[in-house]
Amino acid sequence: MSSKIIKSIYRNNKKRLLATVAVTFATVPTTGTLALAPPLDEQLEEIVVSGAFEGRKLGETILGATVMRKEEILRQLDGSIGETLRRQPGMSSTFFGPGASRPIIRGLGGDRIRVLDAGIGSIDASSTSPDHAVAVEPALAERIEILRGTAMLMYGSSAAGGVVNVFDGRIATAVPEGGVDGGVRYGHSTVNHGNEVTGAITANIGSVGDANIVFHGDAMYRKTDDYKIPGFAESEAFRALEEEEHDEHEEDEEHDDHDDHEEHEDEEVFGIAENSATESKGGSAGLSFIFDNGFFGFNVRKMDSTYGVPGGHEHHHDEEHDEDEDHDDHEDEHDDEAVTIDLDQIRYDLHGEFNGDFGWFKKAKIRFGYADYKHTELEGDEIGTVFSNEGWEGRLDLIEKGGERWNGATGIQIKRRDFSAIGEEAFVPPTVSTQYGLYSVKDFSAGAWQFEAGARYEHTKYTIEDVTSEQDGRSFDGISLSAGAGYDISDAAFVGLSLFRTERAPSTEELFSNGPHLATGAYELGDATLGLETALGLEATFNYATGPFSFVLNGFYTSYDDFIYEVATGDEEDELPVFAFRVSDVALYGFEAKAELHAGTYKTSAFGEIDLHLDAQADLVRAELKNIAGNDNLPRIPPMSALFGVEARAELFDLRTELEYSAKQKRVTANELPTEDYMLWNAYLTVRPFDNKNLSFEVRGSNLGNVDARQHTSFLKDLVPLPGRNVKISFQATF
């Protein structure tokens, strides 16, 4: 193992962490009260809005999917979209700090997972690098849908591994019941002394002709301190590696290391994730016109955040042995500067749906989004690197009239991205990306059988706008196909099987990277000759729900040709290890399972009827390089995980306790440390003490055992653990 490469990955991480918040932050649901998630059998009846087939229930979807309602989102809310979803089956996160956490689905992340805002991309820089935050706020979500496995037919190359679609209700699709709804919410967390307040309102403010005019507005403010951790910031394995290197240096130079060793121990960061404080504010406003046959609306949203970058602590006890003294003094002075991020985004969205007679079609769905995104990295008062992403995306989906036994949809998607990085970390040249895709899907039913098929053509073009660059840009044309069959075994059971072949265009970073990327401590080299990444996959699903018992099982196997991944070459450039994008054939396989049992209804004199529910889930993913002698592991693949929960539901309260387990990950690459297993204890209590059930109090305890837990999928797993024990108290009032 090359310890120098491992240390370098973490040494400079403080340069570019987009840590938006270290505390769970909850907004106000416009309807309903805080509650636990609905039973699994009810979840299977949910309509999957993000799917290609309109009106398809979750329990009839061949592709593995999850629908999270508002109450479950609030319960799992953890500051970023990645951390909010990481307890779902098959999910993990990049966790590059408490806010810059992007979802990982079945071990895949980056440009293979699309995070959508009501069907349109987040239009940010989050897929560029794991240290970039997603510009979608889960605290504003009314509903989140997760599609596991390829969703390329509808959403393009960047959805080759799956989709997370966040619906926040900023554009009203119906007139609120009673003409107005909304609410306020306040919360306080102990892990970082965080305070938060949010408010939202949706109101029918008038009419024009046959259309009702509905206004929506929301606002939020939050402020947090550095978050607490159970022990040392660095992992035991990483500290042992540092000690080993230190001792080797001292032996080579024939020095006595006793005094230096004591100094090193004193420098260890303990009990706090330094420089993780945040302050954020934002809001949106918009109007919708609701017709008898549809709606059309627009919204403007503004986000403004300033936050520190944690994990910047350093040990300099042995640096003089690695480099000359003058350079070390400069580097030490440079590293002592606290790095903060100033992020701004303004976004404009249009959304409309119309039912009618459009020839071959019965419904048209129109979505368009434009965003101007910029974040500036500050070292003290000095500006480091400025990342800018101006882009837009639009799509038109046409739902076919179909026939007695068949239905279908056809659509077009177009997007443009103008990305630039100016400053010392400009490792990718300014690039304009344009992409358009055409897709069509059909499904046919015959008794208990259900068949579906679809295809997508996609054109992707990259144009480099840097006249000094030696690259000329690239263009790609890809075709993706899928087919599947489902069978209703009985009223209670469904089984499905799907086969797909997809072609993904490489991303800008995979093609054109050429420079130091200090956030990951690497000099990154793209490969402008990369071609399409081809995947051939098989997915099976089974679900069963009857009486008190519900069960869902998904299994998958995908074989990749020319899978693109980043690997250390062993070379150095600008005193950083070189990481190059390479291709290899890869096999990816695994499963997700979830079960729930209604253990009975019990009558009590004090609380009335109490429903008791038990649930359990587990997931596993394996990723292997084919035709490779020796170590065939891919880096940062999540280990097996499981969750066990007990819930009690009554009119007065909801109570849940759960154990969250992550196994030890020993399947690592040559330049990767193993990650220890951990078990977290979480608990949730919601109380509705008044006759008005729209007033509620919540107490949430996370990691109550104050366990040192580290996410193997994170670049920072050996430098920054997950937050320690946290108790969050919230109050919510809705109307």
C-alpha positions in Angstrom: 0.0 0.0 0.0 1.3 3.5 -0.9 0.8 5.5 2.3 2.1 8.7 0.6 -0.8 8.5 -1.8 -3.3 7.9 1.0 -2.0 10.8 3.1 -2.1 13.1 0.1 -5.7 12.4 -0.6 -6.6 13.9 2.7 -3.9 16.4 3.3 -5.4 19.1 1.1 -9.1 18.3 1.5 -10.0 21.6 3.2 -9.7 23.5 -0.1 -13.1 22.7 -1.5 -15.7 21.2 0.8 -19.2 22.5 0.2 -20.5 21.9 3.7 -23.9 23.4 3.8 -25.0 22.4 7.3 -24.1 19.9 10.0 -27.6 19.7 11.5 -30.8 18.1 10.3 -33.0 20.9 9.0 -36.7 20.5 8.4 -39.0 22.7 6.5 -42.8 22.9 6.9 -45.0 20.5 5.1 -48.0 22.3 3.7 -50.3 19.5 4.8 -50.3 16.9 7.5 -48.4 16.5 10.7 -45.2 14.8 11.8 -45.6 11.1 11.7 -43.8 7.9 11.0 -43.5 6.4 7.5 -46.6 4.6 6.2 -46.7 0.8 6.3 -44.9 -1.0 3.4 -48.1 -2.4 2.0 -49.4 1.2 1.6 -46.1 2.3 0.1 -46.5 -0.3 -2.6 -49.8 1.4 -3.7 -47.9 4.7 -4.3 -47.9 6.0 -7.9 -44.4 6.5 -9.2 -44.4 9.9 -10.9 -40.8 9.6 -12.1 -41.3 6.4 -14.0 -41.7 6.2 -17.8 -45.2 4.7 -17.5 -47.8 7.1 -16.1 -50.0 5.8 -13.3 -47.8 2.8 -12.5 -47.9 1.7 -8.9 -44.7 1.1 -6.9 -45.7 -2.5 -6.4 -46.1 -3.0 -10.2 -42.8 -1.4 -11.1 -40.1 -3.7 -12.6 -37.4 -1.3 -11.9 -36.4 -1.1 -8.2 -38.0 2.1 -6.7 -38.7 3.8 -3.4 -41.2 6.6 -2.7 -40.6 8.7 0.4 -43.5 10.8 1.7 -43.1 14.0 3.7 -43.3 12.4 7.1 -40.4 10.0 6.4 -38.3 12.7 4.8 -38.6 14.8 8.0 -37.7 11.8 10.1 -34.6 11.0 8.1 -33.6 14.6 7.3 -29.9 15.1 7.8 -28.7 18.3 6.2 -28.0 17.1 2.6 -29.7 14.9 0.1 -27.0 12.2 0.4 -27.2 11.8 4.2 -31.0 12.0 4.1 -31.3 9.0 1.8 -28.4 6.9 3.0 -30.6 4.7 5.2 -32.8 3.6 2.3 -32.1 0.1 0.8 -29.3 0.2 -1.8 -28.3 3.7 -0.9 -25.1 5.3 0.4 -23.5 8.7 0.2 -20.2 10.4 -0.7 -20.2 12.3 2.7 -17.5 14.9 1.9 -18.4 16.6 5.1 -21.8 17.2 6.6 -23.4 19.1 3.7 -21.5 18.1 0.5 -23.0 14.6 0.4 -24.3 13.2 -2.9 -26.4 10.0 -3.2 -24.7 6.7 -4.2 -27.0 4.0 -5.6 -25.8 0.4 -5.7 -22.2 1.6 -5.5 -22.5 4.1 -8.4 -22.2 7.9 -8.0 -21.0 10.9 -9.8 -22.1 11.3 -13.4 -24.0 8.0 -13.3 -26.6 9.2 -10.7 -28.9 12.1 -11.6 -30.4 14.3 -8.8 -33.5 16.0 -10.2 -35.6 18.9 -9.0 -39.2 17.9 -10.1 -37.9 16.1 -13.2 -35.2 18.7 -14.2 -31.5 18.5 -13.2 -30.1 20.3 -10.2 -28.0 22.5 -12.6 -25.0 22.7 -10.3 -21.4 21.3 -10.1 -22.1 18.4 -7.8 -21.3 15.6 -10.3 -17.9 17.3 -11.0 -16.4 16.1 -7.7 -17.5 14.5 -4.4 -16.6 17.7 -2.5 -19.3 19.7 -4.4 -22.7 20.0 -2.8 -26.0 19.3 -4.5 -28.1 22.5 -5.1 -31.3 20.6 -4.1 -32.5 21.1 -0.5 -34.1 17.9 0.9 -35.6 20.0 3.8 -37.9 21.6 1.2 -39.1 18.3 -0.2 -42.7 17.1 -0.1 -41.8 13.8 -1.8 -38.7 12.0 -3.0 -38.6 9.2 -5.5 -35.6 6.9 -5.9 -35.2 4.8 -9.1 -32.5 2.1 -8.7 -30.8 0.8 -11.8 -30.7 2.5 -15.1 -33.2 5.3 -15.8 -31.4 6.4 -19.0 -34.5 6.1 -21.3 -36.2 9.2 -19.7 -33.3 11.1 -18.1 -30.2 10.5 -20.2 -26.6 9.3 -19.7 -26.2 10.8 -16.3 -28.9 8.5 -15.0 -27.1 5.3 -16.0 -27.0 4.1 -12.4 -30.3 5.6 -11.1 -32.3 8.8 -10.3 -33.2 10.7 -7.2 -36.2 13.0 -8.0 -37.1 15.6 -5.4 -40.5 17.2 -5.5 -40.7 20.4 -3.3 -44.1 21.8 -4.3 -42.7 25.2 -5.3 -45.0 25.1 -8.3 -48.5 24.3 -7.2 -50.4 21.7 -9.3 -53.8 22.0 -7.6 -55.8 24.5 -5.5 -55.2 23.9 -1.8 -58.1 22.5 0.1 -59.8 25.4 1.9 -58.0 27.9 -0.3 -54.8 28.1 1.8 -52.4 25.9 3.6 -48.9 26.3 5.1 -47.0 26.3 8.3 -44.0 27.1 10.4 -41.3 25.0 11.9 -38.5 25.6 14.5 -35.8 23.1 15.5 -32.7 23.0 17.7 -30.0 20.4 17.6 -27.4 19.6 20.4 -24.7 18.1 18.2 -23.8 21.6 16.8 -26.0 24.0 18.8 -27.9 24.6 15.6 -31.1 26.6 15.2 -33.4 26.7 12.3 -36.7 28.3 11.3 -38.8 27.8 8.2 -42.1 29.0 6.8 -44.2 28.2 3.8 -47.6 29.2 2.4 -49.7 28.2 -0.6 -52.9 30.2 -1.3 -55.6 30.6 -3.9 -55.4 34.4 -4.5 -57.9 34.8 -7.3 -58.9 33.8 -10.7 -58.6 34.8 -14.4 -61.3 33.4 -16.6 -61.6 29.7 -15.8 -58.2 29.5 -14.1 -57.5 29.8 -10.4 -54.3 31.7 -9.5 -52.3 30.0 -6.7 -49.4 31.7 -4.9 -46.6 29.7 -3.2 -43.8 31.2 -1.1 -41.3 29.8 1.3 -38.3 31.1 3.4 -35.7 29.6 5.6 -32.8 30.6 7.9 -30.4 28.4 9.8 -27.2 28.8 11.8 -24.9 26.1 13.2 -21.6 25.8 15.1 -19.0 23.1 14.6 -20.4 19.6 15.1 -19.3 17.2 17.8 -17.7 13.9 17.1 -17.2 10.9 19.5 -13.4 10.9 19.6 -10.5 11.6 17.3 -11.2 13.2 14.0 -8.8 10.8 12.2 -9.5 7.1 12.2 -7.5 4.6 14.3 -6.1 3.0 11.1 -5.1 6.3 9.7 -3.4 7.5 12.9 -1.5 4.1 13.1 -0.3 4.7 9.5 0.9 8.2 10.4 2.7 6.9 13.4 4.4 4.1 11.3 5.5 6.7 8.7 6.8 9.0 11.4 8.8 6.2 13.1 10.3 5.1 9.8 11.4 8.7 9.1 12.9 9.1 12.6 14.8 5.8 12.3 16.1 6.7 8.9 17.4 10.0 10.2 18.6 8.5 13.5 16.6 10.9 15.6 15.0 10.3 18.9 11.2 10.5 18.3 10.0 10.7 21.9 9.5 14.4 22.1 8.0 14.6 18.6 5.7 11.8 19.5 4.3 13.6 22.5 3.9 16.8 20.4 2.0 14.7 17.8 -0.4 13.4 20.3 -1.1 16.9 21.6 -2.0 18.0 18.0 -4.6 15.4 17.5 -8.1 16.8 16.9 -10.5 15.3 19.4 -14.3 15.8 20.0 -15.1 18.4 17.3 -15.2 18.7 13.6 -13.3 21.9 13.2 -14.4 24.7 10.9 -17.8 23.1 10.1 -20.0 26.0 11.2 -22.6 27.2 8.7 -25.1 30.0 8.0 -27.7 29.7 5.2 -30.7 31.5 4.0 -33.0 31.2 1.0 -36.5 31.2 -0.3 -38.7 31.1 -3.3 -41.9 32.6 -4.7 -44.1 31.7 -7.7 -47.6 31.6 -9.2 -49.6 28.7 -10.8 -52.6 28.9 -13.0 -54.9 25.9 -12.3 -57.3 24.9 -15.1 -59.9 22.1 -15.4 -57.6 20.3 -17.8 -54.2 21.0 -16.2 -51.9 23.7 -14.8 -49.1 26.0 -15.7 -46.7 27.7 -13.2 -43.4 29.4 -12.6 -41.1 29.9 -9.6 -38.0 31.9 -8.7 -35.7 30.5 -6.0 -32.6 32.1 -4.3 -30.0 30.3 -2.2 -27.2 31.9 -0.3 -24.8 30.0 2.0 -21.6 30.7 3.8 -19.9 27.8 5.5 -16.6 26.5 6.7 -14.6 23.5 5.4 -14.0 20.8 8.1 -11.1 18.4 8.1 -8.4 20.9 7.6 -6.3 19.9 10.6 -2.7 19.0 9.9 0.3 17.4 11.5 3.6 19.0 10.6 5.9 17.1 12.9 7.6 15.2 10.0 7.1 17.5 7.1 10.6 18.9 7.2 11.9 15.4 6.4 9.8 15.3 3.2 10.4 18.7 1.7 12.8 21.6 2.0 12.3 23.9 5.0 11.3 27.0 3.1 8.6 25.2 1.2 7.3 23.7 4.4 7.0 27.0 6.2 5.0 28.4 3.3 2.8 25.3 3.2 2.2 25.4 7.0 1.2 29.0 6.9 -1.1 28.3 4.0 -2.7 25.3 5.6 -3.4 27.3 8.8 -5.9 29.5 6.9 -9.5 28.5 7.5 -11.3 27.9 4.3 -14.9 29.1 3.8 -17.3 28.8 0.9 -19.6 31.4 -0.4 -22.3 29.8 -2.5 -25.0 31.5 -4.5 -27.6 30.2 -6.9 -30.7 31.7 -8.5 -33.0 29.4 -10.4 -36.1 29.9 -12.6 -38.5 27.1 -13.2 -41.5 26.6 -15.5 -43.8 23.5 -15.2 -47.1 22.7 -16.9 -49.3 19.7 -17.7 -52.3 19.7 -20.1 -54.9 17.0 -20.7 -56.6 17.1 -24.1 -56.8 15.7 -27.6 -53.4 16.1 -29.2 -53.8 13.6 -32.0 -52.0 10.5 -31.0 -51.5 11.8 -27.4 -53.8 12.6 -24.5 -51.5 14.6 -22.2 -48.5 16.9 -22.6 -46.0 17.6 -19.8 -43.6 20.6 -20.1 -40.7 21.4 -17.8 -38.0 24.0 -18.1 -35.3 25.2 -15.6 -32.6 27.7 -15.8 -30.0 28.4 -13.1 -26.9 30.6 -12.5 -24.7 28.9 -10.0 -21.5 30.1 -8.5 -19.4 29.3 -5.4 -16.3 31.0 -4.3 -13.6 29.5 -2.1 -12.1 31.9 0.4 -8.8 31.5 2.4 -9.2 34.3 4.9 -10.0 37.3 2.7 -8.3 36.0 -0.4 -10.3 34.4 -3.2 -9.0 31.0 -4.3 -11.0 29.2 -7.0 -14.3 30.4 -8.4 -16.6 27.7 -9.9 -19.4 28.8 -12.2 -22.1 26.7 -13.8 -24.8 28.4 -16.0 -27.2 26.0 -17.6 -30.7 25.2 -18.6 -32.7 22.0 -19.2 -36.1 21.4 -20.8 -38.2 18.4 -21.6 -41.5 17.6 -23.2 -43.2 14.3 -22.4 -46.2 13.2 -24.4 -48.5 10.5 -23.0 -50.1 8.4 -25.7 -53.8 7.6 -25.8 -53.0 4.0 -26.1 -55.6 1.2 -26.4 -57.5 -1.3 -24.3 -54.3 -3.2 -23.4 -51.4 -0.9 -24.2 -50.1 2.5 -23.3 -47.0 4.5 -24.1 -45.1 7.8 -23.8 -42.7 9.6 -26.1 -40.5 12.6 -25.2 -37.6 14.9 -25.9 -35.0 16.2 -23.5 -32.5 19.1 -24.2 -29.9 20.6 -21.8 -27.0 22.9 -22.0 -24.2 23.5 -19.4 -21.6 26.3 -19.5 -19.0 25.3 -16.8 -15.8 27.0 -15.7 -13.3 26.9 -12.9 -11.0 29.9 -12.5 -8.1 29.8 -10.1 -5.6 27.4 -8.6 -7.9 24.4 -8.9 -8.9 24.9 -12.6 -8.3 21.2 -13.4 -10.9 21.2 -16.1 -10.9 23.7 -19.0 -14.0 25.9 -19.5 -16.4 23.6 -21.4 -19.9 24.0 -23.0 -21.9 20.8 -22.9 -25.0 20.3 -25.0 -27.2 17.2 -25.1 -30.5 16.2 -26.6 -32.3 12.9 -26.3 -35.4 11.3 -27.9 -37.1 8.4 -26.2 -40.2 6.2 -26.5 -41.6 3.5 -24.2 -44.6 1.1 -24.6 -46.3 -1.3 -22.3 -48.8 -4.1 -23.1 -50.9 -6.1 -20.7 -52.4 -9.6 -21.3 -54.2 -11.0 -18.3 -51.8 -11.4 -15.4 -48.8 -10.5 -17.7 -47.3 -7.1 -18.2 -44.7 -6.4 -20.9 -42.8 -3.2 -21.6 -40.1 -2.0 -24.0 -38.3 1.3 -24.7 -35.5 3.0 -26.6 -33.6 6.2 -26.4 -31.3 8.0 -28.8 -28.9 10.6 -27.4 -26.4 13.1 -28.8 -23.8 14.7 -26.5 -21.3 17.4 -27.6 -18.5 19.0 -25.6 -16.9 22.3 -26.8 -13.8 23.6 -25.1 -13.8 27.4 -24.9 -10.2 27.8 -23.6 -8.2 28.9 -26.7 -5.0 27.7 -25.0 -6.3 24.2 -24.5 -4.8 21.4 -26.7 -8.2 19.6 -26.6 -10.7 20.0 -29.5 -13.8 18.8 -27.7 -15.8 15.6 -28.5 -19.2 14.4 -29.5 -21.0 11.1 -28.9 -24.1 9.3 -30.2 -25.6 6.6 -28.1 -28.6 4.2 -28.2 -30.1 2.5 -25.2 -32.7 -0.2 -25.1 -34.7 -2.0 -22.5 -37.4 -4.7 -22.2 -39.2 -6.3 -19.3 -42.0 -8.5 -18.2 -44.0 -8.7 -15.0 -46.5 -11.3 -13.7 -49.1 -11.0 -11.0 -48.7 -14.3 -9.2 -51.8 -13.4 -7.2 -53.5 -10.4 -5.7 -50.8 -10.3 -3.1 -47.6 -11.1 -5.1 -45.9 -9.7 -8.2 -42.6 -10.7 -9.9 -40.8 -8.9 -12.7 -37.7 -9.2 -14.8 -36.0 -6.6 -17.0 -33.1 -6.6 -19.5 -31.3 -3.5 -20.7 -28.4 -2.4 -22.8 -27.2 1.2 -22.4 -24.5 3.5 -23.8 -23.2 6.3 -21.6 -21.1 9.2 -22.9 -18.1 10.1 -20.7 -18.3 13.2 -18.6 -16.3 16.5 -19.1 -14.1 15.5 -16.1 -13.4 12.0 -17.4 -12.4 13.4 -20.8 -10.6 16.7 -20.1 -9.2 16.8 -16.5 -5.6 17.9 -16.5 -4.5 19.6 -13.3 -4.2 19.6 -9.5 -7.4 18.8 -7.7 -6.5 19.9 -4.1 -9.8 18.9 -2.6 -9.1 15.2 -3.3 -5.3 15.6 -3.0 -4.7 14.4 -6.5 -3.4 15.5 -9.9 -6.2 14.4 -12.2 -5.7 13.3 -15.8 -8.6 12.7 -18.1 -8.5 10.7 -21.4 -9.8 12.6 -24.4 -9.9 9.3 -26.4 -12.5 7.7 -24.1 -15.5 6.2 -25.9 -19.0 5.1 -24.9 -19.4 3.1 -21.7 -21.7 0.1 -22.5 -23.7 -1.8 -19.9 -25.7 -5.0 -20.3 -27.8 -5.7 -17.3 -30.5 -7.9 -15.8 -32.8 -6.9 -12.9 -35.4 -8.9 -11.0 -38.0 -7.8 -8.5 -40.5 -9.6 -6.2 -43.0 -8.1 -3.8 -45.6 -9.6 -1.6 -48.2 -7.9 0.6 -51.1 -9.5 2.4 -52.5 -9.3 5.8 -49.9 -8.2 8.4 -46.8 -9.0 6.3 -45.1 -7.2 3.4 -41.9 -8.0 1.6 -39.8 -6.6 -1.3 -36.7 -8.1 -2.9 -34.6 -6.7 -5.8 -31.7 -8.4 -7.4 -29.4 -7.1 -10.1 -26.4 -8.0 -12.3 -24.7 -5.5 -14.7 -21.8 -6.2 -17.0 -19.9 -3.2 -18.2 -17.6 -2.9 -21.2 -15.2 0.0 -21.0 -16.3 1.1 -17.5 -14.7 4.4 -16.7 -13.1 4.8 -13.3 -10.3 6.8 -11.6 -7.1 5.1 -10.4 -3.8 6.0 -8.9 -0.9 5.5 -11.4 2.0 5.7 -8.9 3.4 8.9 -10.6 3.5 12.4 -9.2 2.9 15.8 -10.6 3.1 19.1 -8.7 4.0 17.0 -5.6 0.6 15.3 -5.9 -0.1 11.7 -6.8 -1.5 11.3 -10.3 -5.0 9.8 -10.6 -5.9 8.9 -14.2 -9.3 7.9 -15.7 -9.0 4.4 -17.1 -11.4 1.9 -18.6 -11.9 -1.8 -17.8 -14.6 -4.4 -18.0 -16.6 -4.5 -14.7 -19.2 -6.7 -13.1 -21.6 -5.1 -10.6 -24.2 -7.2 -8.7 -26.2 -7.4 -5.5 -29.6 -7.2 -3.9 -31.9 -5.1 -1.7 -34.6 -6.5 0.6 -37.1 -5.0 3.0 -39.8 -6.6 5.1 -42.5 -5.3 7.5 -44.8 -7.1 10.0 -47.9 -5.5 11.6 -47.4 -7.2 15.0 -50.9 -6.3 16.2 -53.2 -3.6 17.6 -53.3 -3.2 21.4 -56.0 -1.3 23.3 -54.8 0.8 26.3 -56.8 2.9 28.7 -54.2 5.8 28.6 -53.5 6.1 24.8 -56.3 4.2 23.1 -55.3 1.9 20.3 -51.6 1.4 19.6 -50.4 -0.3 16.4 -47.1 -2.1 16.6 -44.9 -2.6 13.5 -41.6 -4.4 13.0 -39.4 -3.8 10.0 -36.0 -4.9 8.7 -34.0 -4.3 5.6 -30.6 -5.3 4.1 -28.6 -4.6 1.0 -25.3 -5.7 -0.6 -23.4 -4.7 -3.6 -20.2 -6.2 -5.2 -18.1 -4.6 -7.9 -15.2 -6.4 -9.6 -12.8 -5.6 -12.4 -12.8 -8.3 -15.0 -9.7 -9.9 -16.5 -7.5 -8.3 -13.8 -4.7 -10.3 -12.1 -4.5 -9.7 -8.4 -6.7 -7.1 -6.7 -9.9 -6.8 -8.7 -11.7 -4.4 -6.3 -13.1 -1.0 -7.2 -12.6 1.8 -4.7 -15.2 3.1 -2.2 -17.8 0.4 -2.8 -20.3 0.4 0.2 -20.2 -2.7 2.5 -23.3 -4.7 3.4 -25.8 -2.7 5.5 -28.9 -3.5 7.5 -31.5 -1.7 9.6 -34.0 -3.1 12.2 -36.9 -1.0 13.5 -39.8 -1.1 15.9 -42.7 1.4 15.7 -45.7 2.1 17.9 -48.4 4.4 16.4 -51.3 6.0 18.3 -53.5 9.0 17.9 -51.5 10.9 20.6 -48.0 9.9 19.6 -45.7 8.0 17.2 -42.6 6.2 18.6 -39.8 4.5 16.7 -36.5 3.0 17.7 -34.0 1.4 15.3 -30.5 -0.1 14.9 -28.5 0.9 11.8 -25.7 -1.4 10.9 -22.8 -1.1 8.4 -20.5 -4.1 8.0 -16.7 -3.9 7.9 -15.4 -3.3 4.3 -12.3 -5.3 3.6 -12.6 -5.4 -0.2 -10.4 -2.4 -0.9 -7.9 -1.3 -3.5 -4.1 -1.0 -2.9 -4.4 2.7 -1.9 -7.4 2.4 0.3 -7.7 1.5 4.0 -10.4 -0.9 5.3 -13.3 0.6 7.2 -14.6 -0.9 10.5 -18.2 -1.9 11.1 -20.5 0.2 13.3 -24.0 0.0 14.8 -26.0 3.2 15.4 -29.0 3.5 17.7 -31.6 6.0 16.6 -35.0 6.9 18.2 -37.9 9.2 17.2 -40.8 10.5 19.2 -43.6 12.7 17.8 -46.3 13.9 20.2 -49.6 15.6 19.2 -50.9 16.7 22.6 -53.7 19.0 21.5 -57.1 18.3 19.9 -55.7 20.2 16.9 -53.4 17.6 15.4 -51.7 20.1 13.2 -49.6 21.1 16.2 -46.9 18.6 17.0 -43.6 18.2 18.9 -40.8 15.9 17.9 -37.7 14.6 19.7 -35.2 12.8 17.5 -32.1 11.0 18.8 -29.4 10.1 16.4 -26.3 7.9 17.2 -27.4 7.8 20.8 -24.5 5.5 21.7 -22.1 8.1 20.5 -20.3 5.6 18.2 -17.4 6.4 15.9 -18.9 5.7 12.5 -17.2 6.2 9.2 -18.7 6.0 5.7 -16.6 3.8 3.4 -17.8 5.5 0.3 -16.4 8.9 1.5 -13.0 10.3 0.4 -12.8 11.7 4.0 -13.7 8.5 5.9 -10.4 8.4 7.7 -10.4 12.1 8.4 -13.9 13.1 9.4 -16.4 10.7 11.1 -20.1 11.0 11.0 -21.6 13.3 13.7 -21.8 12.0 17.3 -24.8 11.9 19.6 -27.4 14.3 18.6 -30.8 15.2 20.1 -33.0 17.4 18.0 -36.2 19.1 19.3 -38.7 20.5 16.8 -42.0 22.2 16.9 -44.4 22.4 13.9 -47.7 24.1 13.3 -49.6 23.7 10.0 -52.8 25.2 8.8 
